Amino acid sequence: MKRTLIVGLLVSSVLLVTGVARAQDPAKVGPNIYTVKLENDRVRVSEIRFKPGDSIPMHEHSDHFVYVLTAGTLQLSYPDGRTSELVGVPGQVAWIPAESHAAVNTGSSEFAAVVVELKPLPAYSDTK
């Protein structure tokens, strides 16, 4: 599984850098992890649940925040090869600017959170 994730990250990184493809919608590439609870023209609210060892390939988010429901640890991998660890504590809120990443639950318990992604404001039009 680790090798598959690494190969997937490399392919996704090459595609992003060359402009051949963009990272994908997390709800489409991780339907076993992301459950969209509400979506409209301003916001998308999803519940995420990563069982131990679960992973999601490279995907992108608009500006968003995460509200942690259950404690857990995710390793995030970015298109440039960097990695970071997110150690979630119930009740924790994290603001994350728009980014692309892949994720894997490296902990021994399920990690659950609510992700709220903001959508761009509609362009203002003065019709007077």
Secondary structure as the mmCIF struct_conf table of DSSP 4:
data_model
#
loop_
_struct_conf.conf_type_id
_struct_conf.id
_struct_conf.beg_label_comp_id
_struct_conf.beg_label_asym_id
_struct_conf.beg_label_seq_id
_struct_conf.end_label_comp_id
_struct_conf.end_label_asym_id
_struct_conf.end_label_seq_id
HELX_RH_AL_P HELX_RH_AL_P1 LYS A 2 THR A 18
TURN_TY1_P TURN_TY1_P1 GLY A 19 GLY A 19
BEND BEND1 VAL A 20 VAL A 20
HELX_LH_PP_P HELX_LH_PP_P1 ARG A 22 ALA A 23
STRN STRN1 GLN A 24 GLN A 24
HELX_LH_PP_P HELX_LH_PP_P2 ASP A 25 ASP A 25
HELX_RH_AL_P HELX_RH_AL_P2 PRO A 26 VAL A 29
TURN_TY1_P TURN_TY1_P2 PRO A 31 ILE A 33
STRN STRN2 TYR A 34 GLU A 39
BEND BEND2 ASP A 41 ARG A 42
STRN STRN3 VAL A 43 PHE A 50
TURN_TY1_P TURN_TY1_P3 PRO A 52 GLY A 53
STRN STRN4 SER A 55 HIS A 61
BEND BEND3 ASP A 63 ASP A 63
STRN STRN5 HIS A 64 THR A 70
STRN STRN6 GLY A 72 SER A 77
TURN_TY1_P TURN_TY1_P4 PRO A 79 ASP A 80
BEND BEND4 GLY A 81 GLY A 81
STRN STRN7 THR A 83 GLY A 88
TURN_TY1_P TURN_TY1_P5 PRO A 90 GLY A 91
STRN STRN8 VAL A 93 ILE A 96
BEND BEND5 ALA A 98 ALA A 98
STRN STRN9 GLU A 99 ASN A 105
BEND BEND6 GLY A 107 SER A 109
STRN STRN10 PHE A 111 LEU A 118
HELX_LH_PP_P HELX_LH_PP_P3 LYS A 119 TYR A 124
#
